[in-house]
Amino acid sequence: MNHIAIGEKGEKSAADFLKKRGYNIVATQYRTKTGEIDIIAKDKDCLVFIEVKTRSSTLYGFPAEAVNYKKQRKIINTALCFLKQQGIHDSACRFDILEVYLQRDTIQYNHIINAFGD
Amino acid sequence: MFAQTFGSTTLGLNGIRITVEVDITNGIPAFDIVGLPDASVRESRERVRAAIKNSGFEFPARRITVNLAPADIKKDSSGLDLPIAVGILAASGQVKSLNCRSQVFAGELSLEGRLRAISGILSMAANCKENNITEMIVAPENVQEALLAGNVTVYSMESLREVVAHLNGEKLLLPAVSQLPEVQPSQSELGFEDVQGQIVAKRALEIAAAGFHNVMMVGPPGSGKTMLARRIPSILPAMTAQEALEVTKIYSVAGMLKHNIGLVSNRPFRSPHHTVSSAGMIGGGSTPRPGEVTLSHNGVLFLDELPEFPRTVLEVLRQPLEDGEVTISRVNATLSYPAKIMLIAALNPCPCGFSSDPTRECTCTIGDIRRYQKKMSGPLLDRLDIKIHVPRLEYNDLVKNTAQESSTVIRQRVEAARSIQYKRLQGFGLYANAQMEHNHIKKLCKLTPDSTVLLKQAFIKMNLSARGYDRIIKVAQTIADLDAKEQIEANHIAEAIQFRSDFQTISRK
C-alpha cells in the first residue's frame, strides 16, 4: 500500500468513525486554491473542520505532529473560503485533528477536539 | 457574549485601573488580547488557557477578544491574568457576570490555576480607593501588602476555582484581616561600638544622621571609611508611618518586597558598585523603572570609591540631590520618582591613597591627583554638606579595648534631635533639616548675633556660594538641635564651617 492509498483508507474509515459519533458529514476532500480540508462535518450546531492524519507506524512521529503551523494556516484559510462560499457568517466553528493508526487488522482513532485556532 | 472586569497595572509608583472587556463570538476559534499589552501580558494567553482548563472549567472554542482599556497605556503587569480569566468565564456564562464588576482582580495564574503574587500591589490597592472600588481579590502572599492601603476589603484566594466559587456565591470567603507584625526596625548587626577611635568621623555621622545631611569621607585605604558607612543604618531614626509607606510602595513596584512582610520597616541602605550606569542610578528603561537613588529614598545611598564612578553617573545625581525627586522622560512615559536620600561618599585623597597620610609617602604626581579629583565636579561637591577626613588609626588606638559608645545611645540622641526638627518643619511637609529651602531657612533658623558675625566672615573668607551659605546654616541648625538649643550659636556655626572645608584642604591634611 503506498502512502496515498493509506491516506485514502484512513479518511474513509475516519468518516465512518465520525458518523457513529453523531457527526453529520457536510463535505469531504473540500479543495480550493489555498488547500484541502479532509472532512467538514457538523457536531450539533458547530461546524467542524477535520484534518485526518493516518499513520501505519509511529516511527516517523505521531500523526498530529505533522499538522504544523503552515498546515494550520492552510486549513484555516481554506475554511474561510468554505464559509464564504456557503454564505455562513455566524456559526460556531472548530478545528479538529483525527489521528488514525492503521495496524495489521485493527484501526485506532485519536480525536483531538479544538486542536488549534487562529 | 460580553463581560467586563477590572484589573490593575502600575505606571511609575501609581496604580492604574484597567477595564478588561471580553467578547466571545462565533467564528474561527481565536484568542486575541488588544490594548497595548507588553510581552508578559500577551503571554498570559497561554497561562489563562491552561489555568481555565486545569481548574475544571471549559475554555470556549470560539472567537475571544480581550480589550484592555484605556488603550493608550502600556500594560506590563502579569497580574492581569486573573481579570482576563474571570472575564472569559463570565462571558461564557460560567461565572455570574453581574458579580464580577465591583472589584479589582490582581494575580498571576499558574498553569494549574493557582494564584501567584505580583509586584506593585500596594499602588494598585491605593488606586482602588481613588476609583471608589472597595473590593480587591489577590493571591495570599499579597494580602498583607494590599491591606496597607486601608479602606479596601481584600480577599485572599488560593486558586481560580476558589475565585469562581466565591463570585458565584457557592462558597463565600471572609475578607482578610491585617496581621502585620508590630513595625519594629530590626536591630542592625553592625554597630558603632565596633569602631575604635575616629571621634571626628563618628561625630560627623551623628550630625548627618540627625539632619539627613550628605557626607563625604576622605581617607587613605583601610582607614575605616567603609566600616563607618555600613554602620550608619544603626543610628538612623526609625521611619515614620508615612515614610515607611513611601518606601514600601517603591519596593513593591520594583518587585523587591518580600511577600507577606507588609510594611518595610528598615531604612534602605543601597551601595551600588561603581560600574553602575546612569540609568541604573536614577532609573530608566522605555517605561522608566526606579533606579538606585529612588531605591534609597528615605535612606542611605552609599557610594564607595566615588572617583571610580563614571563622571556622567555622578553628574546625574545633582538634580535629585537638590530636588529630592527625579523625573525621567522616555518614549513611553515621563515619570517622577521620589529620591530624598542621604548620600554617603567615600574616597581616597589621591590614586595611591596616601597623600593625606602623615607617615607614608604619596607616589602620585600633581597631574595624577588633579585628574583624580577632577572626576568630581564642583557642583557635586558643593551639595555635600559634611566633608571629613578619616585618618589611618594609630597602633595604640587600634588595640585599645576601651568600650565605645554603642549605636543605641547615639540613636537616642539622633531621634531626640529629629523630633525637634519634626516639630519645627511639620507645617512645611519636611522632616529633616537637610530638606529646608532658602525660604524655610530664613523663616525658621534663628542665629545669635555672634554667629551672624562669624558666618559673615566665613562667607567672605571661604568664597562661599549662596548654596554653601545655606548649607552651613542647615548643618549648624542640626548641631544646635543635637545640643537642644533654641538658637544657632557661634560654636554650632564654627563646627559646621569646619565640616565644609574644601576637598583640597581635606586631602592635604
HADDOCK unambig.tbl for C-alpha pairs under 7 A between the chains (distance, minus, plus):
assign (segid A and resid 90 and name CA) (segid B and resid 26 and name CA) 5.86 0.50 0.50
assign (segid A and resid 90 and name CA) (segid B and resid 27 and name CA) 6.50 0.50 0.50
assign (segid A and resid 91 and name CA) (segid B and resid 26 and name CA) 5.40 0.50 0.50
assign (segid A and resid 91 and name CA) (segid B and resid 27 and name CA) 6.04 0.50 0.50
assign (segid A and resid 92 and name CA) (segid B and resid 26 and name CA) 4.48 0.50 0.50
assign (segid A and resid 92 and name CA) (segid B and resid 27 and name CA) 5.41 0.50 0.50
assign (segid A and resid 92 and name CA) (segid B and resid 62 and name CA) 6.59 0.50 0.50
assign (segid A and resid 93 and name CA) (segid B and resid 26 and name CA) 6.87 0.50 0.50
assign (segid A and resid 93 and name CA) (segid B and resid 27 and name CA) 5.58 0.50 0.50
assign (segid A and resid 93 and name CA) (segid B and resid 28 and name CA) 5.48 0.50 0.50
assign (segid A and resid 93 and name CA) (segid B and resid 29 and name CA) 6.63 0.50 0.50
assign (segid A and resid 93 and name CA) (segid B and resid 62 and name CA) 7.00 0.50 0.50
assign (segid A and resid 94 and name CA) (segid B and resid 28 and name CA) 6.72 0.50 0.50
assign (segid A and resid 94 and name CA) (segid B and resid 29 and name CA) 6.35 0.50 0.50
assign (segid A and resid 94 and name CA) (segid B and resid 61 and name CA) 6.69 0.50 0.50
assign (segid A and resid 114 and name CA) (segid B and resid 61 and name CA) 6.51 0.50 0.50
assign (segid A and resid 117 and name CA) (segid B and resid 28 and name CA) 6.64 0.50 0.50
assign (segid A and resid 117 and name CA) (segid B and resid 29 and name CA) 4.79 0.50 0.50
assign (segid A and resid 117 and name CA) (segid B and resid 30 and name CA) 5.23 0.50 0.50
assign (segid A and resid 118 and name CA) (segid B and resid 28 and name CA) 6.54 0.50 0.50
assign (segid A and resid 118 and name CA) (segid B and resid 29 and name CA) 5.92 0.50 0.50
assign (segid A and resid 118 and name CA) (segid B and resid 30 and name CA) 4.59 0.50 0.50
